[in-house]
């Protein structure tokens, strides 16, 4: 199951990666199937708190991903029941994998995975280039006010 904003629900459904897609305001009506695992990309304390409140008895683990600061104490709301969410910080995990596999093996595996990912993304992601102050300002404003389409990536040059 995926949780997303109402604006992005149809998009996430079209990706075909989830059996069910609900909006954040429907967390309380989400079916609870044990065991459940939370993977949080939002970094939103209110959403994380609501998910824990609804799913806590069934949660096997929780993982915080995609945060801008590698300190989960700054992100997770206080008083969450166990299991406490673990923080996933990509550079640290990458360093561990390189140490375990060796640099050449790791980067060969990484390149193969990245290639598969990019091929799949090409079916739904449109890249929109932009240049100059007006395009930079437009991209920033669209992101801030929530008008950036989820199926569009922006590549901007000054």
DSSP file (Angstrom, degrees, kcal/mol; ACC not computed):
  #  RESIDUE AA STRUCTURE BP1 BP2  ACC     N-H-->O    O-->H-N    N-H-->O    O-->H-N    TCO  KAPPA ALPHA  PHI   PSI    X-CA   Y-CA   Z-CA
    1    1 A X              0   0    0      0, 0.0     2,-0.4     0, 0.0    20,-0.2   0.000 360.0 360.0 360.0 144.2    0.0    0.0    0.0
    2    2 A X  E     -a   21   0A   0     18,-2.3    20,-2.9     2,-0.0     2,-0.4  -0.929 360.0-154.2-119.3 145.7    1.2    3.5   -0.7
    3    3 A X  E     +a   22   0A   0     -2,-0.4     2,-0.3    18,-0.2    20,-0.2  -0.972  30.1 147.9-115.3 135.0    0.2    6.8    0.9
    4    4 A X  E     -a   23   0A   0     18,-2.1    20,-1.5    -2,-0.4     5,-0.1  -0.904  48.4 -71.6-152.1 177.9    0.4   10.0   -1.0
    5    5 A X     >  -     0   0    0     -2,-0.3     4,-0.8    18,-0.2     3,-0.5  -0.358  43.2-114.8 -73.3 158.8   -1.2   13.4   -1.5
    6    6 A X  T >4 S+     0   0    0      1,-0.2     3,-0.7     2,-0.2     4,-0.5   0.879 117.3  57.3 -60.0 -37.2   -4.6   13.7   -3.1
    7    7 A X  T 34 S+     0   0    0      1,-0.2     4,-0.2     2,-0.1    -1,-0.2   0.824 113.6  37.6 -64.2 -31.9   -2.9   15.6   -5.9
    8    8 A X  T 3> S+     0   0    0     -3,-0.5     4,-2.6     1,-0.1     5,-0.2   0.404  87.4  98.9-101.7   1.6   -0.5   12.7   -6.7
    9    9 A X  H <X S+     0   0    0     -4,-0.8     4,-2.4    -3,-0.7     5,-0.2   0.926  84.8  45.5 -58.1 -50.2   -2.9    9.8   -6.1
   10   10 A X  H  > S+     0   0    0     -4,-0.5     4,-2.2     1,-0.2    -1,-0.2   0.892 113.1  51.8 -62.6 -39.3   -3.8    9.1   -9.7
   11   11 A X  H  > S+     0   0    0     -4,-0.2     4,-1.3     2,-0.2    -1,-0.2   0.944 110.5  46.9 -61.6 -48.7   -0.1    9.4  -10.7
   12   12 A X  H  X>S+     0   0    0     -4,-2.6     4,-0.6     1,-0.2     5,-0.6   0.885 111.2  52.8 -63.6 -38.2    1.0    6.9   -8.1
   13   13 A X  H ><5S+     0   0    0     -4,-2.4     3,-1.3    -5,-0.2    -1,-0.2   0.920 105.8  54.0 -61.3 -43.3   -1.8    4.5   -9.1
   14   14 A X  H 3<5S+     0   0    0     -4,-2.2    -1,-0.2     1,-0.3    -2,-0.2   0.767  94.9  68.7 -64.3 -25.7   -0.7    4.7  -12.8
   15   15 A X  H 3<5S-     0   0    0     -4,-1.3    -1,-0.3    -3,-0.3    -2,-0.2   0.808  94.8-145.5 -64.2 -27.0    2.9    3.7  -11.8
   16   16 A X  T <<5 +     0   0    0     -3,-1.3    -3,-0.1    -4,-0.6    -2,-0.1   0.682  61.9 119.4  75.3  18.5    1.5    0.2  -11.0
   17   17 A X      < +     0   0    0     -5,-0.6     2,-0.4     1,-0.0    -4,-0.1   0.537  64.4  54.9 -93.1  -5.9    3.8   -0.4   -8.1
   18   18 A X        -     0   0    0     -6,-0.3     3,-0.1    -5,-0.2    -2,-0.1  -0.957  65.6-142.0-132.8 145.9    1.2   -0.8   -5.3
   19   19 A X  S    S+     0   0    0     -2,-0.4     2,-0.3     1,-0.2    -1,-0.1   0.840  95.4  14.6 -68.2 -33.8   -1.9   -2.9   -4.8
   20   20 A X        -     0   0    0     -3,-0.1   -18,-2.3     2,-0.0     2,-0.4  -0.999  63.9-160.3-145.3 141.9   -3.7    0.1   -3.2
   21   21 A X  E     +a    2   0A   0     -2,-0.3     2,-0.3   -20,-0.2   -18,-0.2  -0.990  16.2 178.4-126.5 122.8   -3.0    3.8   -3.0
   22   22 A X  E     -a    3   0A   0    -20,-2.9   -18,-2.1    -2,-0.4     2,-0.2  -0.837  26.7-116.2-118.8 157.9   -4.6    6.0   -0.3
   23   23 A X  E >   -a    4   0A   0     -2,-0.3     3,-2.2   -20,-0.2   -18,-0.2  -0.551  31.9-107.6 -88.9 160.6   -4.3    9.7    0.4
   24   24 A X  G >  S+     0   0    0    -20,-1.5     3,-1.5     1,-0.3     4,-0.2   0.844 119.3  58.1 -56.6 -35.7   -2.8   11.0    3.7
   25   25 A X  G 3  S+     0   0    0      1,-0.3    -1,-0.3     2,-0.1     3,-0.2   0.585 102.0  56.9 -73.3  -6.7   -6.2   12.1    4.9
   26   26 A X  G X  S+     0   0    0     -3,-2.2     3,-1.6     1,-0.2     4,-0.5   0.240  70.0 109.5-104.5  12.0   -7.4    8.4    4.6
   27   27 A X  G X  S+     0   0    0     -3,-1.5     3,-1.6     1,-0.3    -1,-0.2   0.900  74.4  58.2 -54.1 -42.6   -4.7    6.9    6.9
   28   28 A X  G 3  S+     0   0    0      1,-0.3    -1,-0.3    -3,-0.2    -2,-0.1   0.697 107.9  45.9 -63.7 -19.7   -7.2    6.2    9.5
   29   29 A X  G <  S+     0   0    0     -3,-1.6    -1,-0.3     2,-0.1    -2,-0.2   0.373  84.3 121.7-102.8   3.6   -9.3    4.0    7.1
   30   30 A X  S <  S-     0   0    0     -3,-1.6     2,-0.1    -4,-0.5    -3,-0.0  -0.413  71.8-107.9 -68.0 138.6   -6.3    2.1    5.7
   31   31 A X        -     0   0    0     -2,-0.1     2,-0.7     1,-0.1    -1,-0.1  -0.433  29.2-137.9 -65.7 140.8   -6.5   -1.7    6.2
   32   32 A X        +     0   0    0     -2,-0.1     2,-0.5    -3,-0.1    -1,-0.1  -0.899  25.9 175.7-106.4 113.4   -4.1   -3.0    8.8
   33   33 A X        -     0   0    0     -2,-0.7     2,-0.3     2,-0.0    25,-0.0  -0.974  31.7-103.6-118.8 125.5   -2.3   -6.1    7.8
   34   34 A X  S    S+     0   0    0     -2,-0.5    25,-0.1     1,-0.1     2,-0.1  -0.730  97.3  36.7 -96.2 146.6    0.4   -7.6   10.0
   35   35 A X  S    S+     0   0    0     23,-0.5     2,-0.3    -2,-0.3    24,-0.2   0.628  79.9 176.1 -80.7 151.0    3.2   -7.5    9.8
   36   36 A X  E     -b   59   0B   0     22,-2.9    24,-3.7    19,-0.2    25,-0.9  -0.880  15.8-158.3-116.6 149.1    3.6   -4.0    8.3
   37   37 A X  E     -b   61   0B   0     -2,-0.3     2,-0.5    22,-0.2    25,-0.2  -0.997   9.8-147.0-126.8 131.3    6.7   -2.1    7.4
   38   38 A X  E     -b   62   0B   0     23,-2.3    25,-2.4    -2,-0.4     2,-0.5  -0.861  13.9-178.0 -99.8 127.8    6.8    1.7    7.1
   39   39 A X  E     -b   63   0B   0     -2,-0.5     2,-0.6    23,-0.2    25,-0.2  -0.955  16.0-162.3-121.7 108.5    9.2    3.3    4.6
   40   40 A X  E     +b   64   0B   0     23,-3.1    25,-3.1    -2,-0.5    -2,-0.0  -0.827  26.0 164.8-102.9 118.5    8.7    7.1    5.0
   41   41 A X        +     0   0    0     -2,-0.6    -1,-0.1    23,-0.2    23,-0.1   0.508  67.5  73.0 -99.9  -9.8    9.9    9.4    2.2
   42   42 A X  S    S-     0   0    0      2,-0.1     3,-0.1     1,-0.1    -1,-0.1   0.882  75.8-150.2 -78.4 -38.5    8.0   12.5    3.4
   43   43 A X        +     0   0    0      1,-0.3     2,-0.7    22,-0.1    -1,-0.1   0.668  47.9 144.7  71.5  14.9    9.9   13.6    6.5
   44   44 A X     >  -     0   0    0      1,-0.2     4,-2.7     2,-0.0    -1,-0.3  -0.791  41.8-159.2 -92.9 114.1    6.6   14.9    7.8
   45   45 A X  H  > S+     0   0    0     -2,-0.7     4,-2.7     1,-0.2    32,-0.3   0.898  91.9  52.0 -59.8 -42.3    6.2   14.5   11.5
   46   46 A X  H  > S+     0   0    0      2,-0.2     4,-2.2     1,-0.2    -1,-0.2   0.919 112.8  44.6 -62.5 -40.9    2.4   14.7   11.4
   47   47 A X  H  > S+     0   0    0      2,-0.2     4,-2.5     1,-0.2     5,-0.2   0.937 114.1  49.3 -67.2 -45.1    2.1   12.0    8.7
   48   48 A X  H  X S+     0   0    0     -4,-2.7     4,-2.5     1,-0.2     5,-0.2   0.916 111.4  50.0 -59.0 -43.5    4.6    9.8   10.5
   49   49 A X  H  X S+     0   0    0     -4,-2.7     4,-2.4    -5,-0.2    -1,-0.2   0.904 110.8  49.0 -61.7 -42.2    2.7   10.2   13.7
   50   50 A X  H  X S+     0   0    0     -4,-2.2     4,-2.0     2,-0.2    -2,-0.2   0.896 111.1  49.8 -65.8 -40.3   -0.6    9.4   12.1
   51   51 A X  H  X S+     0   0    0     -4,-2.5     4,-3.1     2,-0.2     5,-0.3   0.936 112.8  46.8 -63.7 -45.9    0.8    6.3   10.4
   52   52 A X  H  X S+     0   0    0     -4,-2.5     4,-2.0     1,-0.2    -2,-0.2   0.897 110.4  53.2 -63.5 -39.3    2.3    5.1   13.8
   53   53 A X  H  < S+     0   0    0     -4,-2.4    -1,-0.2    -5,-0.2     4,-0.2   0.906 118.3  35.5 -61.9 -40.7   -1.0    5.8   15.5
   54   54 A X  H  < S+     0   0    0     -4,-2.0    -2,-0.2    -5,-0.1     3,-0.2   0.878 130.1  29.3 -81.6 -39.4   -3.0    3.7   13.1
   55   55 A X  H >X S+     0   0    0     -4,-3.1     3,-2.3    -5,-0.2     4,-1.1   0.502  82.8 111.0-102.2  -5.2   -0.5    0.9   12.3
   56   56 A X  G >< S+     0   0    0     -4,-2.0     3,-0.7     1,-0.3    -1,-0.1   0.805  76.3  53.3 -45.9 -46.3    1.5    0.6   15.6
   57   57 A X  G 34 S+     0   0    0      1,-0.2    -1,-0.3    -4,-0.2    -2,-0.1   0.792 118.2  37.6 -63.0 -23.2    0.2   -2.8   16.7
   58   58 A X  G <4 S+     0   0    0     -3,-2.3   -22,-2.9    -4,-0.1   -23,-0.5   0.510  86.8 117.1-104.3  -6.5    1.2   -4.3   13.3
   59   59 A X  E <<  +b   36   0B   0     -4,-1.1   -22,-0.2    -3,-0.7     3,-0.1  -0.479  33.4 178.5 -72.0 124.8    4.4   -2.4   12.6
   60   60 A X  E    S-     0   0B   0    -24,-3.7     2,-0.3     1,-0.4   -23,-0.2   0.810  71.6 -19.7 -86.6 -38.4    7.5   -4.7   12.4
   61   61 A X  E     -b   37   0B   0    -25,-0.9   -23,-2.3    21,-0.1    -1,-0.4  -0.981  55.0-144.1-162.3 164.1    9.8   -1.8   11.6
   62   62 A X  E     -b   38   0B   0     22,-0.4    24,-3.1    -2,-0.3     2,-0.4  -0.997  11.6-166.3-136.1 141.4    9.9    1.8   10.3
   63   63 A X  E     -bc  39  86B   0    -25,-2.4   -23,-3.1    -2,-0.4     2,-0.6  -0.994  11.3-148.8-131.9 132.6   12.5    3.5    8.2
   64   64 A X  E     +bc  40  87B   0     22,-3.0    24,-2.7    -2,-0.4     2,-0.3  -0.898  26.9 175.4-100.4 123.0   13.0    7.2    7.5
   65   65 A X        +     0   0    0    -25,-3.1    24,-0.1    -2,-0.6   -22,-0.1  -0.926  50.5  25.0-127.8 149.3   14.4    7.9    4.0
   66   66 A X  S    S+     0   0    0     22,-0.5     2,-0.2    -2,-0.3    -1,-0.1   0.682  72.9 151.9  79.6  18.9   15.1   11.0    2.1
   67   67 A X        -     0   0    0     21,-0.3    -1,-0.2    -3,-0.1   -24,-0.1  -0.500  47.0-136.1 -81.6 153.5   15.6   13.4    4.9
   68   68 A X  S    S+     0   0    0     -2,-0.2     2,-0.4     1,-0.1    -1,-0.1   0.613  90.4  49.5 -86.1 -11.2   17.8   16.4    4.4
   69   69 A X  S    S-     0   0    0      2,-0.1     2,-2.1     3,-0.0    -1,-0.1  -0.991  78.9-135.8-131.1 125.4   19.5   16.1    7.9
   70   70 A X  S    S+     0   0    0     -2,-0.4     2,-0.4     1,-0.1    19,-0.1  -0.125  77.4  96.1 -77.6  46.8   21.0   12.8    9.1
   71   71 A X    >   -     0   0    0     -2,-2.1     3,-1.8     1,-0.1     4,-0.4  -0.867  53.0-167.7-134.4 101.2   19.5   13.1   12.6
   72   72 A X  G >> S+     0   0    0     -2,-0.4     4,-2.6     1,-0.3     3,-1.2   0.745  84.1  71.0 -63.3 -21.7   16.2   11.3   13.1
   73   73 A X  G 34 S+     0   0    0      1,-0.3    -1,-0.3     2,-0.2     5,-0.0   0.808  98.0  51.0 -63.8 -26.4   15.7   13.0   16.4
   74   74 A X  G <4 S+     0   0    0     -3,-1.8    -1,-0.3    -5,-0.1    -2,-0.2   0.611 118.8  36.2 -82.0 -12.0   15.1   16.2   14.5
   75   75 A X  T <4 S+     0   0    0     -3,-1.2    -2,-0.2    -4,-0.4     2,-0.2   0.824  96.6  76.3-110.6 -45.0   12.5   14.5   12.2
   76   76 A X  S  < S-     0   0    0     -4,-2.6   -31,-0.1     1,-0.1     2,-0.1  -0.477  82.2-114.1 -76.8 140.0   10.4   12.0   14.1
   77   77 A X    >   -     0   0    0    -32,-0.3     3,-0.7    -2,-0.2    -1,-0.1  -0.414  40.1-101.9 -67.2 148.2    7.7   13.2   16.4
   78   78 A X  T 3  S+     0   0    0      1,-0.2    -1,-0.1    -2,-0.1    -5,-0.0  -0.326  98.4  32.6 -69.0 153.6    8.3   12.5   20.1
   79   79 A X  T 3  S+     0   0    0      1,-0.2    -1,-0.2    -3,-0.1     2,-0.1   0.668  71.2 161.4  80.0  18.1    6.5    9.7   21.8
   80   80 A X    <   -     0   0    0     -3,-0.7    -1,-0.2     1,-0.1     3,-0.1  -0.484  39.6-119.9 -68.1 140.6    6.2    7.2   18.9
   81   81 A X        -     0   0    0     -2,-0.1     2,-0.1     1,-0.1    -1,-0.1  -0.317  52.6 -47.9 -71.7 164.9    5.6    3.7   20.1
   82   82 A X  S    S+     0   0    0      1,-0.1   -23,-0.1     2,-0.1    -1,-0.1  -0.465 109.7  63.5 -69.3 148.2    8.0    0.9   19.3
   83   83 A X  S    S-     0   0    0     -2,-0.1    -1,-0.1   -23,-0.1    -2,-0.1   0.331  81.6-147.4 -81.8 132.6    9.4    0.0   16.9
   84   84 A X        -     0   0    0      1,-0.1   -22,-0.4    -2,-0.1     2,-0.1  -0.406  27.5-103.0 -62.8 139.8   11.2    3.3   16.7
   85   85 A X        -     0   0    0    -24,-0.1     2,-0.3   -22,-0.1   -22,-0.3  -0.423  32.7-137.3 -68.2 139.7   11.9    4.4   13.1
   86   86 A X  E     -c   63   0B   0    -24,-3.1   -22,-3.0    -2,-0.1     2,-0.5  -0.711  15.8-122.2 -94.2 147.9   15.4    3.8   12.0
   87   87 A X  E     -c   64   0B   0     -2,-0.3     2,-0.6   -24,-0.2   -22,-0.2  -0.793  17.9-157.6 -94.2 128.7   17.2    6.5    9.9
   88   88 A X        -     0   0    0    -24,-2.7     2,-0.6    -2,-0.5   -22,-0.5  -0.927  10.6-177.1-106.3 114.0   18.5    5.4    6.5
   89   89 A X    >>  -     0   0    0     -2,-0.6     4,-1.8     1,-0.2     3,-0.8  -0.936  17.1-150.5-115.4 108.4   21.3    7.8    5.3
   90   90 A X  H 3> S+     0   0    0     -2,-0.6     4,-3.1     1,-0.3     5,-0.2   0.841  90.0  54.0 -51.1 -49.1   22.4    6.7    1.8
   91   91 A X  H 3> S+     0   0    0      1,-0.2     4,-2.3     2,-0.2    -1,-0.3   0.887 110.3  47.7 -57.9 -37.7   26.0    7.9    2.0
   92   92 A X  H <> S+     0   0    0     -3,-0.8     4,-1.8     2,-0.2    -1,-0.2   0.918 114.4  45.6 -68.3 -42.0   26.7    5.9    5.1
   93   93 A X  H  X S+     0   0    0     -4,-1.8     4,-2.4     2,-0.2    -2,-0.2   0.892 112.1  52.4 -66.8 -39.6   25.0    2.7    3.7
   94   94 A X  H  X S+     0   0    0     -4,-3.1     4,-2.6    -5,-0.2     5,-0.2   0.915 107.4  51.4 -62.2 -43.8   26.9    3.2    0.4
   95   95 A X  H  X S+     0   0    0     -4,-2.3     4,-2.1    -5,-0.2    -1,-0.2   0.900 110.5  49.7 -60.3 -40.6   30.2    3.4    2.3
   96   96 A X  H  X S+     0   0    0     -4,-1.8     4,-2.1     2,-0.2    -2,-0.2   0.914 111.2  48.6 -63.8 -43.3   29.4    0.2    4.1
   97   97 A X  H  X S+     0   0    0     -4,-2.4     4,-3.0     2,-0.2     5,-0.4   0.901 110.5  50.6 -65.9 -41.2   28.5   -1.6    0.9
   98   98 A X  H  X S+     0   0    0     -4,-2.6     4,-2.3     1,-0.2    -1,-0.2   0.911 111.2  49.1 -62.5 -41.8   31.8   -0.4   -0.8
   99   99 A X  H  < S+     0   0    0     -4,-2.1    -1,-0.2    -5,-0.2    -2,-0.2   0.882 116.9  42.0 -64.5 -37.8   33.8   -1.6    2.1
  100  100 A X  H  < S+     0   0    0     -4,-2.1    -2,-0.2    -5,-0.1    -1,-0.2   0.886 128.1  27.0 -77.1 -39.7   32.0   -5.0    2.1
  101  101 A X  H  < S-     0   0    0     -4,-3.0     4,-0.3    -5,-0.2    -3,-0.2   0.715 108.9-110.4 -96.5 -24.2   32.0   -5.6   -1.7
  102  102 A X     X  -     0   0    0     -4,-2.3     4,-2.5    -5,-0.4     5,-0.2   0.025  31.6 -90.4  94.3 147.4   34.9   -3.6   -3.0
  103  103 A X  H  > S+     0   0    0      1,-0.2     4,-2.6     2,-0.2     5,-0.2   0.905 122.5  48.3 -62.6 -45.3   34.7   -0.5   -5.0
  104  104 A X  H  > S+     0   0    0      1,-0.2     4,-1.9     2,-0.2    -1,-0.2   0.932 114.7  44.8 -63.2 -46.2   34.7   -2.1   -8.5
  105  105 A X  H  > S+     0   0    0     -4,-0.3     4,-2.2     2,-0.2    -1,-0.2   0.910 114.0  50.5 -64.9 -41.9   32.0   -4.7   -7.6
  106  106 A X  H  X S+     0   0    0     -4,-2.5     4,-2.7     1,-0.2    -2,-0.2   0.950 112.5  44.8 -61.5 -49.5   29.8   -2.1   -5.9
  107  107 A X  H  X S+     0   0    0     -4,-2.6     4,-2.3     1,-0.2    -1,-0.2   0.804 110.8  54.1 -70.9 -27.2   29.9    0.4   -8.7
  108  108 A X  H  X S+     0   0    0     -4,-1.9     4,-1.9    -5,-0.2    -1,-0.2   0.925 112.9  43.7 -66.7 -43.9   29.3   -2.3  -11.3
  109  109 A X  H  X S+     0   0    0     -4,-2.2     4,-2.3     2,-0.2    -2,-0.2   0.899 113.5  51.8 -65.6 -41.0   26.2   -3.4   -9.4
  110  110 A X  H  X S+     0   0    0     -4,-2.7     4,-3.0     1,-0.2     5,-0.2   0.924 109.0  49.8 -61.4 -46.4   25.2    0.2   -8.9
  111  111 A X  H  X S+     0   0    0     -4,-2.3     4,-2.3     1,-0.2    -1,-0.2   0.896 110.7  49.7 -61.4 -41.6   25.4    1.0  -12.6
  112  112 A X  H  X S+     0   0    0     -4,-1.9     4,-2.0     2,-0.2    -1,-0.2   0.919 114.0  45.2 -64.3 -42.9   23.3   -2.1  -13.5
  113  113 A X  H  X S+     0   0    0     -4,-2.3     4,-2.4     1,-0.2    -2,-0.2   0.907 112.6  50.8 -67.3 -41.4   20.6   -1.1  -11.0
  114  114 A X  H  X S+     0   0    0     -4,-3.0     4,-2.8     1,-0.2     5,-0.2   0.890 108.3  52.7 -63.3 -39.3   20.7    2.5  -12.1
  115  115 A X  H  X S+     0   0    0     -4,-2.3     4,-2.2     2,-0.2    -1,-0.2   0.923 110.4  47.2 -62.8 -44.9   20.3    1.5  -15.8
  116  116 A X  H  X S+     0   0    0     -4,-2.0     4,-2.0     2,-0.2    -2,-0.2   0.920 113.4  49.6 -61.0 -43.2   17.2   -0.6  -14.9
  117  117 A X  H  X S+     0   0    0     -4,-2.4     4,-2.6     1,-0.2    -2,-0.2   0.927 110.9  48.2 -62.3 -46.8   15.8    2.2  -12.9
  118  118 A X  H  X S+     0   0    0     -4,-2.8     4,-1.8     1,-0.2    -1,-0.2   0.872 109.4  53.1 -65.3 -37.1   16.3    4.8  -15.7
  119  119 A X  H  < S+     0   0    0     -4,-2.2     4,-0.4    -5,-0.2    -1,-0.2   0.917 111.8  45.6 -63.0 -42.1   14.8    2.5  -18.3
  120  120 A X  H >< S+     0   0    0     -4,-2.0     3,-1.3     1,-0.2     4,-0.3   0.909 111.1  52.8 -67.8 -41.2   11.7    2.1  -16.2
  121  121 A X  H >X S+     0   0    0     -4,-2.6     4,-2.9     1,-0.3     3,-2.1   0.828  94.7  70.3 -62.8 -32.0   11.5    5.9  -15.4
  122  122 A X  T 3< S+     0   0    0     -4,-1.8    -1,-0.3     1,-0.3    -2,-0.2   0.743  89.7  63.8 -59.9 -21.6   11.6    6.7  -19.1
  123  123 A X  T <4 S+     0   0    0     -3,-1.3    -1,-0.3    -4,-0.4    -2,-0.2   0.673 123.5  11.8 -76.6 -15.8    8.1    5.3  -19.4
  124  124 A X  T <4 S+     0   0    0     -3,-2.1     2,-0.5    -4,-0.3    -2,-0.2   0.526 105.1  89.2-137.2 -10.6    6.6    8.0  -17.2
  125  125 A X     <  -     0   0    0     -4,-2.9     2,-0.5    27,-0.1    27,-0.2  -0.827  50.0-163.8-102.6 128.4    9.1   10.8  -16.5
  126  126 A X  E     -d  152   0C   0     25,-2.6    27,-2.8    -2,-0.5     2,-0.5  -0.920  12.8-143.8-105.5 130.4    9.4   13.8  -18.8
  127  127 A X  E     -d  153   0C   0     -2,-0.5     2,-0.6    25,-0.2    27,-0.2  -0.836  13.4-166.3 -95.3 127.3   12.5   16.0  -18.5
  128  128 A X  E     -d  154   0C   0     25,-3.4    27,-1.6    -2,-0.5     2,-0.1  -0.935   8.3-152.5-116.3 109.1   11.9   19.7  -19.0
  129  129 A X  E     +d  155   0C   0     -2,-0.6     2,-0.3    25,-0.2    27,-0.2  -0.406  16.4 178.3 -77.9 157.2   15.0   21.8  -19.5
  130  130 A X  E     -d  156   0C   0     25,-2.0    27,-1.7    -2,-0.1     2,-0.3  -0.986  10.0-164.6-153.8 157.3   15.2   25.4  -18.5
  131  131 A X  E  >  +d  157   0C   0     -2,-0.3     4,-0.5    25,-0.2    27,-0.2  -0.996  45.4  17.7-148.6 139.1   17.7   28.2  -18.6
  132  132 A X  H  > S-     0   0    0     25,-2.4     4,-2.2    -2,-0.3     5,-0.2  -0.091  92.9 -58.8  93.9 169.9   18.1   31.6  -17.0
  133  133 A X  H  > S+     0   0    0     25,-0.3     4,-2.7     1,-0.2     5,-0.2   0.839 127.9  54.5 -58.7 -38.4   16.6   33.4  -14.0
  134  134 A X  H  > S+     0   0    0      2,-0.2     4,-2.4     1,-0.2    -1,-0.2   0.930 111.5  43.6 -65.8 -44.0   13.0   33.2  -15.2
  135  135 A X  H  X S+     0   0    0     -4,-0.5     4,-2.5     2,-0.2    -1,-0.2   0.885 114.4  51.0 -67.8 -37.9   13.0   29.4  -15.6
  136  136 A X  H  X S+     0   0    0     -4,-2.2     4,-2.3     2,-0.2    -2,-0.2   0.932 112.4  46.1 -63.1 -45.2   14.8   29.0  -12.3
  137  137 A X  H  X S+     0   0    0     -4,-2.7     4,-2.7     2,-0.2     5,-0.2   0.908 112.5  50.9 -64.2 -41.9   12.3   31.2  -10.5
  138  138 A X  H  X S+     0   0    0     -4,-2.4     4,-2.8    -5,-0.2     5,-0.2   0.930 111.1  47.6 -61.2 -46.5    9.4   29.4  -12.2
  139  139 A X  H  X S+     0   0    0     -4,-2.5     4,-2.0     2,-0.2    -2,-0.2   0.918 113.6  47.8 -62.4 -43.6   10.7   26.0  -11.2
  140  140 A X  H  X S+     0   0    0     -4,-2.3     4,-2.6     2,-0.2    -2,-0.2   0.943 113.6  46.7 -62.5 -48.4   11.3   27.1   -7.6
  141  141 A X  H  X S+     0   0    0     -4,-2.7     4,-2.6     1,-0.2     6,-0.3   0.916 110.4  52.3 -62.2 -44.0    7.9   28.6   -7.3
  142  142 A X  H  <>S+     0   0    0     -4,-2.8     5,-2.9    -5,-0.2     6,-1.0   0.892 112.4  46.7 -59.7 -39.2    6.1   25.6   -8.8
  143  143 A X  H ><5S+     0   0    0     -4,-2.0     3,-0.9     4,-0.2    -2,-0.2   0.939 113.2  48.1 -66.8 -47.1    7.9   23.4   -6.2
  144  144 A X  H 3<5S+     0   0    0     -4,-2.6    -2,-0.2     1,-0.2    -1,-0.2   0.877 115.5  42.8 -64.4 -39.9    7.1   25.6   -3.3
  145  145 A X  T 3<5S-     0   0    0     -4,-2.6    -1,-0.2    -5,-0.2    -2,-0.2   0.415 115.5-111.1 -91.0   4.0    3.4   26.0   -4.1
  146  146 A X  T < 5S+     0   0    0     -3,-0.9    -3,-0.2    -4,-0.4    -4,-0.1   0.772  83.7 119.4  79.0  25.9    3.0   22.3   -4.9
  147  147 A X      < +     0   0    0     -5,-2.9     2,-0.6    -6,-0.3    -4,-0.2   0.319  35.2 113.4-105.9   7.1    2.4   22.8   -8.7
  148  148 A X  S    S-     0   0    0     -6,-1.0    -9,-0.0    -5,-0.1     4,-0.0  -0.703  71.3-124.5 -79.6 118.2    5.3   20.7   -9.9
  149  149 A X    >   -     0   0    0     -2,-0.6     3,-1.4     1,-0.1    -2,-0.1  -0.355   9.9-132.9 -63.4 141.4    3.9   17.6  -11.7
  150  150 A X  T 3  S+     0   0    0      1,-0.3    -1,-0.1   -25,-0.0    -2,-0.0   0.675 104.0  56.5 -69.9 -15.6    5.3   14.4  -10.2
  151  151 A X  T 3  S+     0   0    0    -26,-0.1   -25,-2.6     2,-0.0     2,-0.4   0.128  95.6  80.9-102.1  20.9    6.0   13.0  -13.7
  152  152 A X  E <   -d  126   0C   0     -3,-1.4     2,-0.4   -27,-0.2   -25,-0.2  -0.989  56.9-164.6-132.2 128.6    8.2   15.9  -14.7
  153  153 A X  E     -d  127   0C   0    -27,-2.8   -25,-3.4    -2,-0.4     2,-0.5  -0.875  13.9-144.0-106.6 143.9   11.9   16.5  -13.8
  154  154 A X  E     -d  128   0C   0     -2,-0.4     2,-0.5   -27,-0.2   -25,-0.2  -0.917  11.4-170.1-110.7 131.1   13.5   19.9  -14.3
  155  155 A X  E     -d  129   0C   0    -27,-1.6   -25,-2.0    -2,-0.5     2,-0.4  -0.979  20.5-175.3-117.1 115.9   17.1   20.4  -15.4
  156  156 A X  E     -d  130   0C   0     -2,-0.5     2,-0.4   -27,-0.2   -25,-0.2  -0.893  17.2-170.2-121.1 140.8   18.0   24.0  -15.0
  157  157 A X  E      d  131   0C   0    -27,-1.7   -25,-2.4    -2,-0.4   -21,-0.1  -0.974 360.0 360.0-125.0 144.3   21.1   26.1  -15.9
  158  158 A X              0   0    0     -2,-0.4   -25,-0.3   -27,-0.2   -27,-0.1   0.499 360.0 360.0 -62.7 360.0   21.7   29.7  -14.8
